[in-house]
Amino acid sequence: MQTVIHIRADKEVKKNAVEAAKALGLSLSDVINAALRNFIRTREVIFSNTPQMTPELEKYLGKIDKDIKHRRNLVGPFYSAKEMDEYLDSK
């Protein structure tokens, strides 16, 4: 079941937000719903111009960093697409 939320926003803010969402192939409603879901999940609101990683992404990248340090799960480097294709075809 869906409901409607009425908010007040400056006309220019709404216009810019609609344009930014559209550039990502989203509606403003999609963006607001995603923000609300994130707020529910994390219980935090971040006001920043600096991008921040989610805890899930930090955890995932930590595992990758560990693998790199222990030289596990590494393939390559590949110096051409053909070299990469040959490796993938061999698996």
N, C-alpha and C positions, 0 to 999 in steps of 0.2 A: 504494500500500500504506500502510495506517495502522498506527500503533503507539500504545501507551498510555504516558503519562508519569505517574508518581506523585509528587506534591509534598506537602509539609507546609504547612498554612496554618492560622492561627487560625480557629476556628469562625465567629466574628463577621465576620472578613475575608471568608471564603468566602460567608457569607450576604449581606453587603452587595454583594459583587461579582456574585453571581448576580442580585440584585435590579436592580442598575445595568444589567447586560447585558440582562436581560429588558425593562427600560424602553426599551431601544434596539431591541428585537426580535431580540436575539441570545442565543445560549447562552454560557455561560462558556467552553466549548471553543472557540467562534468567536473570542472575545476573546483567549484565550491563543494560538491559532494566528496571529491577526493580529499580536500582539505579537512572537511568535517570527519571523514573516516580516519584520517591520520591523527586528528586531535583526539578522537575517541580511543584509538589504539595506543598513542604515546602519552596522552594526558599533558601535552605541552604545546605551546604556541611559540614559534620562533619568528622574531622580527629581525631580519638581517638581509643585507645585500650580498653576503658571502654564502655561496652554496655549502651545505653541510651534508655529510653522509649519514644515512640512517644507521642505527645500531646493527641491523641485519647485514647491510653492505660492509660495514667495518669488520664484522665477524667473518664474512665470506672472504674479504680481502686478506684478513689475518691468516686464514687457512692457506690461501695462495702464497702469501709471503713465506709461511713456514715451509711449504713445498719447495719453493725456490731456494731457500737457505739449505734445505736437505737434499737438493737436486733430485726431487721426486716429481713424477707426473709431468716431465718436461719433454717437449719434442721440438726439433728444429735447432737453430734457426733455418728457415727456408730462404733461399736467395732468389727463387723464382716461383711463379704459380705452378709451372710444370713440375718442379721438384716437390712441391706440396701435394699436388695431385697424385704423383707417383707414390708418395708415402701413404696417402689416404687409400689409394687403390690396393696397396699391399696388405692392408689390415682386414 
